[in-house]
Amino acid sequence: MPLVAANGLKFHVQELGSGRPVVMVHGLLIGSLASWYFTAAPALARGHRVRMFDLRGHGRSERAASGYDVATLAGDLGALTADLDEPFDVVGHSWGALVAMQFALDHPERVRRLAIVEAPMPPSSALEMASFMATDESLPARLLDALPAPLREQVASGRRQAERLMKSLEYLLLESSLLADVRAEPELSNDALGQLRCRTLSVYGDRSSCAPGGERLSRAIPGVRHLVLRGGHYLH
């Protein structure tokens, strides 16, 4: 379990495969690098060097009381890819897709291609999507219920895994600034989206509440390829 020091924290980082680098960024709360490691990453690793990491406060990365805004997380992404000499591809899911877009805007010379998976763009909203506004004791359990059946069963099958995830959710929701950071996050304007110059793929599920945001991206990002697949928010 490699731990990498960056921005004053220790991050859990994993890699698969070899070739041109692809960096994958997961979403908040119930996301972790496992979201990619057990789904799309092995397929990509057949021809690429795939790097995944747990966001601050998630998975096996160090807990962080603050810094869940897109700008800070994009800074973490930059620090954890500083050793990559050549431009690389970035894949982001949900909040991780917003992070990936911000990184591409901040460092256009470093991003070769960008894949945006289910970014919660207005008119949809990250808060609506996961019912983030509530902070009652039942929220962690309700978030677990929102997982696709195979992932929910995987969590339920291992007591330690389930307990670890529940403790992580409770910390993030009740003891960190995550909710406040999400609520305060400014919207990416169409002008900003129009500055994305790398080859971009936008992927949304036809049963996702975020799908209208994908339509917006299809109009705002120059030359974007917009793809709608069968599925919900956990498309991967």
Backbone as CSV, one residue per row, in Angstrom:
resi,resn,N_x,N_y,N_z,CA_x,CA_y,CA_z,C_x,C_y,C_z
1,MET,0.852,-1.195,0.000,0.000,0.000,0.000,0.883,1.238,0.000
2,PRO,1.317,1.714,-1.151,2.220,2.863,-1.209,1.545,4.127,-0.680
3,LEU,2.264,4.838,0.191,1.808,6.131,0.676,2.766,7.195,0.166
4,VAL,2.216,8.252,-0.404,3.008,9.327,-0.989,2.700,10.620,-0.253
5,ALA,3.730,11.319,0.195,3.559,12.583,0.900,3.377,13.715,-0.104
6,ALA,2.325,14.509,0.086,2.056,15.652,-0.796,1.155,16.638,-0.071
7,ASN,1.470,17.916,-0.191,0.645,18.982,0.389,0.348,18.758,1.873
8,GLY,1.334,18.237,2.594,1.203,18.058,4.032,0.405,16.856,4.474
9,LEU,0.045,15.954,3.543,-0.732,14.758,3.856,-0.078,13.534,3.226
10,LYS,-0.509,12.354,3.670,-0.072,11.106,3.064,-1.216,10.523,2.248
11,PHE,-0.944,10.264,0.980,-1.958,9.776,0.051,-1.675,8.332,-0.343
12,HIS,-2.738,7.550,-0.389,-2.654,6.168,-0.866,-2.715,6.187,-2.391
13,VAL,-1.676,5.661,-3.041,-1.548,5.686,-4.498,-1.301,4.271,-5.001
14,GLN,-1.946,3.909,-6.100,-1.725,2.609,-6.733,-1.563,2.800,-8.233
15,GLU,-0.800,1.888,-8.856,-0.629,1.916,-10.309,-0.822,0.520,-10.883
16,LEU,-1.305,0.504,-12.134,-1.438,-0.729,-12.898,-0.880,-0.487,-14.298
17,GLY,-0.293,-1.502,-14.905,0.072,-1.449,-16.303,1.286,-0.592,-16.613
18,SER,1.525,-0.414,-17.925,2.636,0.402,-18.409,2.229,1.046,-19.730
19,GLY,2.966,2.081,-20.105,2.654,2.807,-21.320,2.398,4.276,-21.015
20,ARG,1.663,4.947,-21.908,1.343,6.363,-21.680,0.476,6.478,-20.436
21,PRO,0.745,7.474,-19.587,0.041,7.540,-18.299,-1.398,8.029,-18.408
22,VAL,-2.242,7.418,-17.585,-3.627,7.832,-17.375,-3.820,7.972,-15.869
23,VAL,-4.359,9.102,-15.433,-4.605,9.328,-14.013,-6.114,9.369,-13.795
24,MET,-6.598,8.597,-12.816,-8.034,8.466,-12.586,-8.397,9.046,-11.224
25,VAL,-9.431,9.883,-11.190,-9.839,10.591,-9.984,-11.269,10.189,-9.636
26,HIS,-11.484,9.745,-8.398,-12.809,9.270,-7.982,-13.649,10.402,-7.388
27,GLY,-14.891,10.090,-7.040,-15.806,11.065,-6.457,-15.746,11.090,-4.944
28,LEU,-16.539,11.965,-4.348,-16.533,12.162,-2.902,-17.307,11.077,-2.154
29,LEU,-17.019,10.999,-0.864,-17.747,10.206,0.125,-17.600,8.709,-0.066
30,ILE,-18.416,8.074,-0.888,-18.327,6.626,-1.024,-17.354,6.225,-2.125
31,GLY,-16.680,7.207,-2.718,-15.675,6.918,-3.722,-14.313,6.669,-3.096
32,SER,-13.476,5.919,-3.807,-12.080,5.698,-3.446,-11.381,5.207,-4.707
33,LEU,-10.073,5.001,-4.628,-9.400,4.488,-5.828,-9.942,3.124,-6.233
34,ALA,-10.557,2.401,-5.268,-11.171,1.112,-5.591,-12.301,1.262,-6.610
35,SER,-12.910,2.463,-6.660,-13.963,2.716,-7.648,-13.456,2.465,-9.060
36,TRP,-12.169,2.741,-9.289,-11.549,2.491,-10.590,-10.812,1.158,-10.623
37,TYR,-10.149,0.816,-9.519,-9.274,-0.351,-9.475,-10.022,-1.636,-9.828
38,PHE,-11.296,-1.722,-9.400,-12.077,-2.936,-9.640,-13.056,-2.793,-10.809
39,THR,-12.920,-1.714,-11.591,-13.846,-1.521,-12.711,-13.078,-1.240,-14.008
40,ALA,-12.850,0.027,-14.330,-12.285,0.389,-15.633,-10.771,0.323,-15.690
41,ALA,-10.088,0.469,-14.553,-8.627,0.567,-14.575,-7.933,-0.649,-15.177
42,PRO,-8.324,-1.884,-14.827,-7.623,-3.039,-15.415,-7.700,-3.073,-16.947
43,ALA,-8.834,-2.651,-17.501,-8.946,-2.627,-18.963,-8.007,-1.582,-19.557
44,LEU,-7.955,-0.398,-18.942,-7.055,0.646,-19.433,-5.592,0.242,-19.266
45,ALA,-5.310,-0.532,-18.228,-3.932,-0.916,-17.937,-3.354,-1.885,-18.978
46,ARG,-4.191,-2.420,-19.845,-3.658,-3.281,-20.910,-2.753,-2.504,-21.850
47,GLY,-2.939,-1.184,-21.939,-2.101,-0.397,-22.841,-1.608,0.899,-22.244
48,HIS,-1.850,1.121,-20.940,-1.453,2.373,-20.315,-0.897,2.135,-18.919
49,ARG,-0.153,3.100,-18.451,0.251,3.162,-17.039,-0.846,3.931,-16.302
50,VAL,-1.620,3.226,-15.503,-2.798,3.812,-14.860,-2.481,4.131,-13.397
51,ARG,-2.602,5.391,-13.044,-2.364,5.815,-11.667,-3.683,6.223,-11.030
52,MET,-3.931,5.720,-9.822,-5.130,6.048,-9.049,-4.698,6.443,-7.641
53,PHE,-5.454,7.305,-7.000,-5.149,7.653,-5.614,-6.444,7.956,-4.872
54,ASP,-6.408,7.715,-3.558,-7.531,8.090,-2.706,-7.449,9.587,-2.432
55,LEU,-8.533,10.306,-2.684,-8.570,11.719,-2.342,-8.294,11.901,-0.852
56,ARG,-7.860,13.081,-0.473,-7.646,13.376,0.950,-8.891,13.013,1.756
57,GLY,-8.681,12.371,2.885,-9.788,11.992,3.746,-10.564,10.775,3.303
58,HIS,-10.227,10.194,2.165,-10.950,9.049,1.612,-10.066,7.807,1.590
59,GLY,-10.722,6.644,1.580,-9.986,5.398,1.462,-8.890,5.276,2.501
60,ARG,-7.671,5.015,2.037,-6.535,4.843,2.934,-5.619,6.064,2.968
61,SER,-6.058,7.156,2.346,-5.307,8.410,2.466,-5.557,9.018,3.843
62,GLU,-4.666,9.914,4.220,-4.763,10.534,5.544,-6.011,11.400,5.652
63,ARG,-6.623,11.387,6.826,-7.780,12.241,7.071,-7.376,13.702,7.017
64,ALA,-8.277,14.520,6.510,-8.027,15.957,6.411,-9.283,16.685,6.841
65,ALA,-9.127,17.650,7.725,-10.285,18.382,8.240,-10.865,19.335,7.206
66,SER,-10.081,19.711,6.200,-10.550,20.690,5.213,-9.888,20.408,3.873
67,GLY,-10.289,21.189,2.865,-9.645,21.087,1.562,-10.363,20.219,0.558
68,TYR,-11.707,20.150,0.632,-12.476,19.328,-0.299,-13.056,20.142,-1.454
69,ASP,-12.679,21.410,-1.533,-13.059,22.242,-2.672,-12.270,21.798,-3.892
70,VAL,-12.795,22.132,-5.062,-12.202,21.666,-6.316,-10.780,22.187,-6.490
71,ALA,-10.529,23.435,-6.140,-9.190,24.011,-6.331,-8.138,23.271,-5.505
72,THR,-8.442,22.977,-4.240,-7.484,22.279,-3.395,-7.252,20.859,-3.891
73,LEU,-8.331,20.175,-4.268,-8.184,18.803,-4.765,-7.418,18.769,-6.087
74,ALA,-7.600,19.796,-6.921,-6.820,19.885,-8.157,-5.341,20.096,-7.833
75,GLY,-5.062,20.820,-6.741,-3.687,20.974,-6.298,-3.084,19.662,-5.839
76,ASP,-3.894,18.836,-5.160,-3.434,17.497,-4.770,-3.122,16.662,-6.008
77,LEU,-3.994,16.734,-6.994,-3.771,16.002,-8.242,-2.450,16.434,-8.884
78,GLY,-2.197,17.738,-8.896,-0.944,18.229,-9.457,0.268,17.711,-8.709
79,ALA,0.196,17.715,-7.375,1.326,17.259,-6.565,1.584,15.775,-6.754
80,LEU,0.529,14.983,-6.939,0.671,13.530,-7.054,1.014,13.075,-8.468
81,THR,1.117,14.030,-9.393,1.525,13.703,-10.767,2.762,14.498,-11.176
82,ALA,3.419,15.144,-10.204,4.564,16.007,-10.514,5.717,15.232,-11.149
83,ASP,5.776,13.923,-10.911,6.866,13.113,-11.452,6.636,12.688,-12.897
84,LEU,5.437,12.911,-13.432,5.126,12.502,-14.810,5.648,13.566,-15.772
85,ASP,6.618,13.192,-16.595,7.270,14.163,-17.471,6.454,14.500,-18.707
86,GLU,5.701,13.537,-19.211,4.961,13.754,-20.450,3.506,14.097,-20.145
87,PRO,2.810,14.798,-21.069,1.381,15.053,-20.864,0.627,13.740,-20.697
88,PHE,-0.359,13.720,-19.817,-1.078,12.490,-19.499,-2.582,12.697,-19.647
89,ASP,-3.303,11.576,-19.719,-4.760,11.603,-19.793,-5.319,11.632,-18.377
90,VAL,-6.443,12.310,-18.185,-7.087,12.380,-16.877,-8.539,11.931,-17.023
91,VAL,-8.946,11.010,-16.159,-10.320,10.523,-16.111,-10.885,10.865,-14.738
92,GLY,-12.029,11.533,-14.687,-12.627,11.883,-13.407,-14.088,11.503,-13.343
93,HIS,-14.510,10.988,-12.184,-15.921,10.647,-11.979,-16.531,11.568,-10.935
94,SER,-17.733,12.086,-11.216,-18.494,12.891,-10.281,-17.689,14.109,-9.842
95,TRP,-17.503,14.313,-8.520,-16.705,15.458,-8.066,-15.285,15.379,-8.615
96,GLY,-14.793,14.164,-8.806,-13.476,13.981,-9.405,-13.407,14.481,-10.833
97,ALA,-14.540,14.483,-11.533,-14.572,15.032,-12.890,-14.428,16.541,-12.860
98,LEU,-15.034,17.193,-11.855,-14.847,18.639,-11.698,-13.387,18.958,-11.402
99,VAL,-12.767,18.122,-10.564,-11.349,18.292,-10.239,-10.503,18.143,-11.504
100,ALA,-10.817,17.137,-12.312,-10.068,16.895,-13.544,-10.195,18.080,-14.504
101,MET,-11.394,18.631,-14.633,-11.581,19.798,-15.506,-10.793,20.995,-15.012
102,GLN,-10.836,21.234,-13.687,-10.102,22.373,-13.141,-8.605,22.214,-13.356
103,PHE,-8.105,20.992,-13.168,-6.686,20.748,-13.398,-6.319,21.006,-14.854
104,ALA,-7.178,20.580,-15.776,-6.913,20.798,-17.204,-6.925,22.281,-17.549
105,LEU,-7.779,23.059,-16.875,-7.811,24.509,-17.097,-6.575,25.177,-16.510
106,ASP,-6.142,24.694,-15.343,-4.981,25.293,-14.675,-3.666,24.910,-15.345
107,HIS,-3.612,23.700,-15.917,-2.354,23.178,-16.478,-2.601,22.562,-17.858
108,PRO,-3.006,23.363,-18.827,-3.345,22.800,-20.150,-2.177,22.075,-20.811
109,GLU,-0.955,22.464,-20.454,0.215,21.831,-21.063,0.456,20.421,-20.527
110,ARG,-0.191,20.074,-19.418,0.060,18.777,-18.786,-0.993,17.728,-19.144
111,VAL,-2.127,18.153,-19.687,-3.225,17.218,-19.952,-3.317,16.937,-21.451
112,ARG,-3.161,15.670,-21.800,-3.251,15.252,-23.206,-4.705,15.058,-23.623
113,ARG,-5.436,14.295,-22.827,-6.852,14.039,-23.100,-7.602,14.016,-21.772
114,LEU,-8.890,14.316,-21.841,-9.703,14.436,-20.632,-10.995,13.646,-20.812
115,ALA,-11.327,12.806,-19.822,-12.592,12.073,-19.822,-13.391,12.498,-18.598
116,ILE,-14.550,13.075,-18.839,-15.432,13.572,-17.788,-16.578,12.584,-17.645
117,VAL,-16.668,11.925,-16.504,-17.708,10.925,-16.270,-18.653,11.435,-15.191
118,GLU,-19.872,11.785,-15.590,-20.914,12.136,-14.629,-20.554,13.322,-13.729
119,ALA,-19.976,14.366,-14.299,-19.711,15.578,-13.520,-21.034,16.227,-13.126
120,PRO,-21.206,16.592,-11.843,-22.469,17.210,-11.401,-22.523,18.685,-11.729
121,MET,-22.763,18.984,-13.000,-22.839,20.369,-13.461,-24.266,20.871,-13.385
122,PRO,-24.485,22.168,-13.058,-25.839,22.714,-13.181,-26.338,22.516,-14.608
123,PRO,-27.638,22.211,-14.829,-28.746,22.336,-13.882,-28.883,21.202,-12.864
124,SER,-28.072,20.136,-12.950,-28.064,19.154,-11.874,-27.139,19.676,-10.780
125,SER,-27.045,18.970,-9.674,-26.248,19.485,-8.575,-25.683,18.352,-7.753
126,ALA,-24.454,18.523,-7.276,-23.839,17.508,-6.422,-24.639,17.308,-5.149
127,LEU,-25.227,18.357,-4.647,-25.997,18.250,-3.412,-27.272,17.456,-3.636
128,GLU,-27.956,17.714,-4.730,-29.154,16.932,-5.057,-28.793,15.475,-5.267
129,MET,-27.717,15.273,-5.993,-27.347,13.942,-6.445,-27.195,12.964,-5.292
130,ALA,-26.576,13.379,-4.195,-26.307,12.463,-3.096,-27.006,12.840,-1.810
131,SER,-27.965,13.753,-1.871,-28.687,14.213,-0.679,-27.725,14.708,0.389
132,PHE,-26.751,15.497,-0.031,-25.711,15.952,0.878,-26.228,16.921,1.944
133,MET,-27.362,17.550,1.701,-27.773,18.637,2.585,-28.080,18.155,3.992
134,ALA,-28.513,16.906,4.132,-28.835,16.388,5.461,-27.569,15.904,6.142
135,THR,-27.514,16.058,7.471,-26.367,15.555,8.219,-26.842,14.737,9.421
136,ASP,-28.015,14.106,9.290,-28.515,13.316,10.408,-27.797,11.976,10.451
137,GLU,-28.034,11.215,11.515,-27.295,9.975,11.737,-27.573,8.911,10.679
138,SER,-28.681,9.026,9.956,-29.019,7.998,8.972,-28.332,8.215,7.634
139,LEU,-27.659,9.356,7.447,-27.110,9.666,6.126,-26.058,8.665,5.662
140,PRO,-25.085,8.260,6.493,-24.122,7.277,5.990,-24.779,6.004,5.471
141,ALA,-25.780,5.510,6.188,-26.475,4.299,5.743,-27.218,4.551,4.436
142,ARG,-27.813,5.744,4.302,-28.540,6.047,3.058,-27.585,6.174,1.881
143,LEU,-26.382,6.674,2.117,-25.403,6.749,1.045,-24.962,5.355,0.616
144,LEU,-24.802,4.456,1.578,-24.459,3.078,1.222,-25.581,2.432,0.427
145,ASP,-26.822,2.732,0.785,-27.963,2.187,0.044,-27.983,2.676,-1.397
146,ALA,-27.366,3.833,-1.645,-27.354,4.391,-2.995,-26.345,3.710,-3.912
147,LEU,-25.454,2.896,-3.334,-24.470,2.195,-4.153,-25.140,1.195,-5.081
148,PRO,-24.559,0.956,-6.267,-25.052,-0.135,-7.116,-24.963,-1.456,-6.357
149,ALA,-25.868,-2.368,-6.668,-25.976,-3.625,-5.919,-24.648,-4.369,-5.773
150,PRO,-23.842,-4.542,-6.834,-22.589,-5.302,-6.657,-21.643,-4.656,-5.652
151,LEU,-21.524,-3.323,-5.675,-20.647,-2.647,-4.727,-21.219,-2.703,-3.321
152,ARG,-22.535,-2.586,-3.209,-23.178,-2.657,-1.894,-22.952,-4.042,-1.276
153,GLU,-23.052,-5.064,-2.104,-22.840,-6.431,-1.611,-21.381,-6.653,-1.220
154,GLN,-20.470,-6.032,-1.971,-19.045,-6.163,-1.662,-18.744,-5.563,-0.292
155,VAL,-19.316,-4.384,-0.024,-19.122,-3.743,1.270,-19.734,-4.589,2.385
156,ALA,-20.942,-5.082,2.145,-21.649,-5.853,3.169,-20.966,-7.180,3.474
157,SER,-20.216,-7.711,2.509,-19.607,-9.028,2.695,-18.415,-9.000,3.638
158,GLY,-17.841,-7.841,3.830,-16.682,-7.752,4.720,-16.950,-6.791,5.861
159,ARG,-16.978,-7.317,7.087,-17.330,-6.482,8.241,-16.339,-5.340,8.426
160,ARG,-15.019,-5.645,8.313,-14.021,-4.591,8.494,-14.159,-3.510,7.429
161,GLN,-14.387,-3.941,6.196,-14.535,-2.991,5.099,-15.737,-2.091,5.327
162,ALA,-16.854,-2.687,5.743,-18.062,-1.904,5.994,-17.859,-0.925,7.151
163,GLU,-17.223,-1.392,8.222,-16.988,-0.531,9.371,-16.058,0.622,9.008
164,ARG,-15.025,0.325,8.219,-14.088,1.363,7.811,-14.781,2.429,6.978
165,LEU,-15.635,1.978,6.055,-16.339,2.938,5.202,-17.318,3.779,6.005
166,MET,-18.032,3.168,6.939,-18.973,3.918,7.771,-18.251,4.959,8.615
167,LYS,-17.110,4.586,9.189,-16.343,5.549,9.983,-15.830,6.689,9.114
168,SER,-15.414,6.351,7.900,-14.946,7.383,6.981,-16.069,8.354,6.631
169,LEU,-17.254,7.817,6.345,-18.396,8.669,6.014,-18.758,9.580,7.182
170,GLU,-18.779,9.017,8.372,-19.129,9.817,9.545,-18.128,10.949,9.749
171,TYR,-16.835,10.651,9.548,-15.823,11.691,9.698,-16.012,12.790,8.648
172,LEU,-16.133,12.378,7.389,-16.241,13.350,6.305,-17.484,14.229,6.444
173,LEU,-18.598,13.624,6.857,-19.856,14.359,6.924,-19.987,15.213,8.177
174,LEU,-19.452,14.720,9.289,-19.721,15.374,10.568,-18.522,16.100,11.169
175,GLU,-17.307,15.768,10.724,-16.127,16.364,11.357,-15.238,17.140,10.400
176,SER,-15.478,17.050,9.109,-14.655,17.776,8.145,-15.471,18.895,7.494
177,SER,-14.797,19.677,6.665,-15.456,20.782,5.964,-16.069,20.364,4.639
178,LEU,-16.148,19.045,4.374,-16.560,18.585,3.053,-17.898,19.185,2.608
179,LEU,-18.920,19.088,3.457,-20.234,19.598,3.059,-20.198,21.086,2.802
180,ALA,-19.521,21.826,3.673,-19.428,23.272,3.498,-18.663,23.608,2.219
181,ASP,-17.619,22.839,1.921,-16.846,23.087,0.701,-17.680,22.822,-0.545
182,VAL,-18.484,21.752,-0.504,-19.334,21.435,-1.654,-20.372,22.531,-1.863
183,ARG,-20.998,22.974,-0.775,-22.021,24.010,-0.881,-21.453,25.323,-1.408
184,ALA,-20.201,25.616,-1.043,-19.599,26.903,-1.408,-18.914,26.887,-2.767
185,GLU,-18.848,25.729,-3.408,-18.100,25.610,-4.661,-18.722,26.478,-5.758
186,PRO,-17.957,27.386,-6.355,-18.502,28.195,-7.450,-18.709,27.358,-8.708
187,GLU,-19.681,27.744,-9.495,-19.974,27.039,-10.739,-18.942,27.381,-11.800
188,LEU,-18.510,26.365,-12.552,-17.656,26.611,-13.710,-18.501,27.279,-14.794
189,SER,-18.102,28.442,-15.228,-18.871,29.180,-16.231,-18.665,28.576,-17.614
190,ASN,-19.572,28.886,-18.524,-19.411,28.435,-19.901,-18.156,29.035,-20.527
191,ASP,-17.811,30.264,-20.128,-16.583,30.875,-20.645,-15.366,30.062,-20.232
192,ALA,-15.354,29.616,-18.963,-14.239,28.800,-18.489,-14.200,27.458,-19.213
193,LEU,-15.354,26.816,-19.351,-15.406,25.538,-20.059,-14.926,25.678,-21.491
194,GLY,-15.205,26.828,-22.085,-14.778,27.077,-23.452,-13.278,27.186,-23.613
195,GLN,-12.547,27.294,-22.482,-11.090,27.379,-22.534,-10.415,26.006,-22.566
196,LEU,-11.212,24.934,-22.380,-10.631,23.589,-22.454,-10.229,23.295,-23.896
197,ARG,-8.965,22.993,-24.092,-8.459,22.805,-25.446,-7.996,21.376,-25.729
198,CYS,-7.907,20.539,-24.715,-7.492,19.156,-24.947,-8.664,18.356,-25.500
199,ARG,-8.362,17.216,-26.093,-9.427,16.328,-26.561,-10.231,15.874,-25.350
200,THR,-11.548,16.021,-25.433,-12.394,15.782,-24.258,-13.543,14.848,-24.598
201,LEU,-13.758,13.887,-23.713,-14.892,12.964,-23.794,-15.779,13.202,-22.586
202,SER,-17.057,13.384,-22.831,-18.046,13.570,-21.760,-18.984,12.369,-21.772
203,VAL,-19.082,11.674,-20.624,-19.869,10.441,-20.569,-20.878,10.517,-19.426
204,TYR,-22.150,10.266,-19.747,-23.231,10.316,-18.764,-24.151,9.120,-18.935
205,GLY,-24.832,8.760,-17.846,-25.801,7.680,-17.889,-27.184,8.195,-18.226
206,ASP,-27.946,7.395,-18.945,-29.278,7.846,-19.358,-30.269,7.864,-18.198
207,ARG,-29.923,7.245,-17.069,-30.801,7.257,-15.900,-30.238,8.103,-14.761
208,SER,-29.274,8.943,-15.073,-28.623,9.752,-14.048,-29.281,11.120,-13.913
209,SER,-29.389,11.615,-12.675,-29.905,12.968,-12.460,-28.921,14.026,-12.941
210,CYS,-27.677,13.607,-13.205,-26.664,14.549,-13.695,-26.701,14.725,-15.212
211,ALA,-27.501,13.921,-15.905,-27.494,13.921,-17.372,-27.689,15.303,-17.994
212,PRO,-28.570,16.177,-17.457,-28.711,17.508,-18.065,-27.407,18.308,-18.056
213,GLY,-26.570,18.081,-17.051,-25.278,18.755,-17.022,-24.397,18.324,-18.178
214,GLY,-24.534,17.057,-18.578,-23.777,16.577,-19.721,-24.176,17.277,-21.008
215,GLU,-25.471,17.568,-21.142,-25.929,18.312,-22.321,-25.291,19.695,-22.353
216,ARG,-25.149,20.287,-21.170,-24.514,21.606,-21.103,-23.052,21.531,-21.543
217,LEU,-22.338,20.517,-21.055,-20.943,20.363,-21.452,-20.815,20.151,-22.952
218,SER,-21.758,19.430,-23.542,-21.695,19.146,-24.976,-21.781,20.416,-25.807
219,ARG,-22.389,21.462,-25.227,-22.485,22.743,-25.936,-21.348,23.702,-25.591
220,ALA,-20.774,23.547,-24.383,-19.822,24.550,-23.897,-18.363,24.231,-24.216
221,ILE,-18.005,22.944,-24.306,-16.603,22.575,-24.513,-16.337,22.384,-26.001
222,PRO,-15.382,23.110,-26.564,-15.112,23.000,-28.002,-14.693,21.587,-28.401
223,GLY,-15.376,21.034,-29.403,-14.989,19.745,-29.965,-15.212,18.552,-29.064
224,VAL,-15.971,18.703,-27.982,-16.176,17.593,-27.058,-16.944,16.457,-27.727
225,ARG,-16.606,15.236,-27.388,-17.402,14.081,-27.798,-18.303,13.726,-26.623
226,HIS,-19.594,13.811,-26.802,-20.549,13.562,-25.722,-21.217,12.219,-25.946
227,LEU,-21.150,11.364,-24.913,-21.648,10.007,-25.037,-22.632,9.725,-23.911
228,VAL,-23.790,9.180,-24.249,-24.786,8.773,-23.254,-24.886,7.256,-23.292
229,LEU,-24.629,6.627,-22.145,-24.670,5.173,-22.045,-25.806,4.747,-21.127
230,ARG,-26.197,3.489,-21.225,-27.227,2.962,-20.326,-26.658,2.882,-18.903
231,GLY,-27.362,3.456,-17.956,-26.888,3.371,-16.584,-27.203,4.615,-15.790
232,GLY,-26.817,4.587,-14.513,-27.041,5.704,-13.616,-25.740,6.418,-13.317
233,HIS,-25.669,7.016,-12.113,-24.505,7.850,-11.796,-23.221,7.028,-11.676
234,TYR,-23.310,5.789,-11.141,-22.129,4.953,-10.989,-21.886,4.190,-12.291
235,LEU,-21.596,4.948,-13.321,-21.568,4.413,-14.675,-20.414,3.420,-14.862
236,HIS,-19.301,3.693,-14.225,-18.153,2.778,-14.373,-18.418,1.440,-13.710
